[in-house]
Amino acid sequence: MSIIANTYFNSDINLTSTQITNVVDSWLDIYEEMILKKLLGYDLWVLYDADLNKDGAIDEPVAQRFKDLVDGKAFTFEYGGATISTKWQGLRDTTLLKSLIGYYVYFNYRNEEETFNSSAGQKIGLTENSNNVSAVPKLINTWNKMVEWYGQIPTELVYPELFLDNSNYIHRNSYPSAYNFLLANIDTYPEWVFEPLDRLNIFGI
């Protein structure tokens, strides 16, 4: 099960009915758990997963702290000498039918579809459907939208071991990201451990 449905694969991450069947049946289960373990850390993810009511068509959080995480909440934090008042849109936006989970699943599903094995190893395909255009820019754009929602942290400026202890975390931008929301509410999510993800570019660096 999942906290999102197939309706979240729309517009910029639109999938065919056949692709959606494949995503909902297998990819969504695998990659939703993967991205949430990266975002929350294992301990908080275990508590989050145990809290979900999984009796309906989609999973729903029960505890208020997980409702806020999933469905969003206004919050404030200090950055650059100013108080930032903003709103975390949640792991899913039920108005726009968008989700950082959807972006992550779409990226991995389409990336797998666009690759093929050859004697030179695995390569990214150069064409998308019948249009003779590269799929790479779209995949990169999808990934970077997900990272902005997740939390853009300059990983080259931090040592990985610092992220094993959330007392070292600081706000590095004013975005309404998951990272900034969780850090602003660290007393509510004391188990949280964050794994930074890098943005991608066309050069692979």
C-alpha positions in Angstrom: 0.0 0.0 0.0 0.9 3.7 -0.3 -0.1 7.1 0.8 -0.6 8.1 -2.8 -2.7 6.7 -5.6 -2.2 6.3 -9.4 -3.9 9.8 -9.8 -0.6 11.3 -8.6 1.2 10.3 -11.8 -0.1 13.2 -13.9 0.9 16.2 -16.1 4.7 16.4 -15.9 5.0 12.8 -14.6 2.2 11.3 -16.6 2.2 7.6 -17.2 0.1 5.4 -19.5 -2.5 3.1 -17.9 -0.2 0.1 -18.5 2.7 1.9 -16.9 0.5 2.9 -13.9 -0.5 -0.7 -13.4 3.2 -1.6 -13.2 4.0 1.3 -10.9 1.1 0.7 -8.4 1.7 -3.1 -8.4 5.4 -3.1 -7.7 7.5 0.0 -8.1 5.5 2.2 -5.7 5.9 -0.2 -2.8 9.6 -0.5 -3.3 10.5 3.1 -4.0 8.2 4.8 -1.5 9.8 2.9 1.3 13.3 3.7 -0.1 12.8 7.5 -0.3 11.1 7.7 3.1 13.9 5.8 4.8 16.4 8.3 3.2 14.3 11.3 4.3 13.3 10.2 7.8 16.0 7.8 8.8 15.2 4.2 9.7 14.0 4.8 13.3 11.5 7.5 12.4 10.4 5.6 9.3 9.6 2.5 11.4 7.4 4.6 13.7 5.7 6.3 10.8 5.0 3.0 9.0 3.6 1.5 12.2 1.3 4.5 12.6 -0.3 4.2 9.2 -3.9 3.0 8.9 -3.6 0.6 6.0 -7.2 -0.6 5.8 -8.4 1.8 3.0 -7.6 2.4 -0.6 -4.5 4.4 0.4 -2.6 4.5 3.7 -3.5 7.3 6.1 -1.5 8.5 9.1 -3.2 8.4 12.6 -0.9 10.4 15.0 -1.0 14.2 14.5 2.8 14.5 13.9 2.5 12.0 11.0 -0.6 13.7 9.7 1.4 17.0 9.5 4.2 15.2 7.8 2.0 13.6 5.2 -0.6 16.4 4.6 1.4 19.5 5.4 1.5 22.3 8.0 2.5 25.9 8.3 5.8 26.5 10.1 8.4 29.1 10.9 12.2 29.0 11.2 15.2 31.4 11.4 17.4 31.8 8.3 19.8 34.6 7.3 18.7 36.7 10.3 15.1 36.6 9.3 12.1 34.7 10.5 10.7 32.6 7.6 7.0 31.8 7.7 6.0 29.2 5.1 4.0 26.0 4.7 5.3 22.5 4.2 3.0 21.0 1.5 3.4 17.5 2.9 4.6 14.3 1.5 1.6 14.5 -0.8 -0.4 17.5 -2.0 -4.0 16.4 -2.2 -5.1 19.6 -4.0 -2.5 19.4 -6.8 -2.3 15.6 -6.6 1.5 15.8 -6.5 4.0 14.1 -4.2 7.7 13.9 -3.8 7.2 10.1 -3.6 5.5 10.3 -7.0 8.5 12.1 -8.5 11.0 9.7 -7.0 9.0 6.6 -8.2 8.6 8.1 -11.6 12.3 8.9 -11.9 13.3 5.4 -11.0 10.7 3.7 -13.1 11.3 5.7 -16.2 15.1 5.6 -15.8 14.9 1.8 -15.7 12.6 1.9 -18.8 15.1 4.1 -20.7 18.1 2.0 -20.0 19.1 -1.1 -21.8 21.9 -3.6 -21.6 24.6 -3.7 -24.3 28.1 -5.2 -24.6 29.3 -1.8 -23.3 27.2 -2.1 -20.2 24.0 -0.3 -19.2 23.2 2.9 -21.1 20.5 5.5 -21.0 18.3 5.4 -24.1 18.4 8.4 -26.4 14.8 8.5 -27.6 11.5 8.9 -25.8 8.5 7.1 -27.4 8.0 8.2 -31.0 9.6 11.6 -30.4 13.2 11.7 -31.4 14.3 13.6 -28.3 16.4 12.7 -25.3 14.6 11.5 -22.2 17.5 12.6 -20.0 16.5 16.3 -19.5 13.0 15.2 -18.4 14.4 12.7 -16.0 16.9 15.3 -14.6 14.1 17.8 -14.2 11.9 15.2 -12.4 14.7 14.3 -10.0 15.5 18.0 -9.2 11.9 18.8 -8.5 11.9 15.9 -6.0 15.1 17.1 -4.4 13.8 20.7 -4.0 10.7 19.2 -2.2 12.9 16.8 -0.2 15.5 19.4 0.8 18.5 20.8 -1.1 21.5 20.5 1.1 25.0 21.1 -0.4 26.5 17.7 0.3 29.9 18.9 -0.8 30.0 21.2 2.2 29.2 18.7 4.8 30.7 15.5 6.1 28.3 12.5 5.9 28.9 11.6 9.5 27.4 14.9 10.6 24.1 13.7 9.4 24.0 10.8 11.8 23.4 13.3 14.6 20.5 15.7 14.0 21.9 18.2 16.5 24.3 19.2 13.8 21.6 20.2 11.3 21.2 23.9 10.3 18.8 25.6 7.8 20.7 26.3 4.6 18.0 28.0 2.6 14.5 29.4 3.0 12.6 26.7 1.0 9.5 25.0 2.4 11.2 21.6 2.1 10.9 18.4 4.1 14.3 19.0 5.6 13.4 22.5 6.8 10.1 21.4 8.1 11.5 18.5 10.0 14.4 20.6 11.4 12.0 23.4 12.4 10.0 20.8 14.3 12.9 18.7 15.6 11.2 18.4 19.1 8.3 16.7 17.4 10.5 14.4 15.3 13.5 13.7 17.6 14.2 10.3 15.9 14.8 12.0 12.6 18.1 11.3 10.7 18.5 12.8 7.2 20.3 11.5 4.1 21.2 14.3 1.7 20.6 13.9 -2.0 22.4 15.8 -4.7 20.8 17.6 -7.6 21.5 16.2 -11.1 22.6 17.9 -14.3 23.0 17.0 -17.9 26.7 16.4 -17.4 26.2 13.8 -14.7 28.0 15.8 -12.0 
